[in-house]
Amino acid sequence: MNNEKLSRLNDVLAEVFEVEKDSISYESRFVEDLNANSMKRVVIAAELEVLSGISFTPAKIKFMKTVSELYTALKDWLE
């Protein structure tokens, strides 16, 4: 994985979910740990598209339970 891209992705997640970057891990759960709601899903979808060029819908993110699932969806970009 490209550490610079992973770091930038985690910066975005930390900013949107208003948590410390160091608290985000592969096991972090969007709802339980990061307090994801529908508005934050819209924001993260837009931020991910700007960051990676990959189009995400809030609905697609809604079905992701963990940060690991997001990393998997961005695997090609993160390499």
Residue pairs with C-beta under 8 A, 6 or more apart in sequence:
1 71
1 78
1 79
2 78
2 79
5 52
5 77
5 78
6 71
6 78
8 51
9 48
9 51
9 52
9 71
9 74
9 78
10 21
10 24
11 21
12 44
12 47
12 48
12 51
13 19
13 21
13 24
13 34
13 44
13 67
14 20
14 21
14 23
14 24
16 40
16 43
16 44
16 47
17 24
17 34
17 35
17 36
17 40
17 44
18 35
19 34
23 33
24 34
24 67
25 67
26 66
26 67
26 68
26 71
27 66
27 67
27 68
28 34
28 66
28 67
29 65
29 66
29 67
30 36
30 61
30 64
30 65
30 66
30 67
31 65
34 67
36 44
36 61
38 58
38 62
41 58
41 61
41 62
42 58
44 56
44 58
44 61
45 56
45 57
45 58
45 60
45 61
48 54
48 56
48 74
49 55
49 56
52 74
52 77
53 77
54 73
54 74
54 77
56 73
60 73
61 70
64 70
64 73
71 78
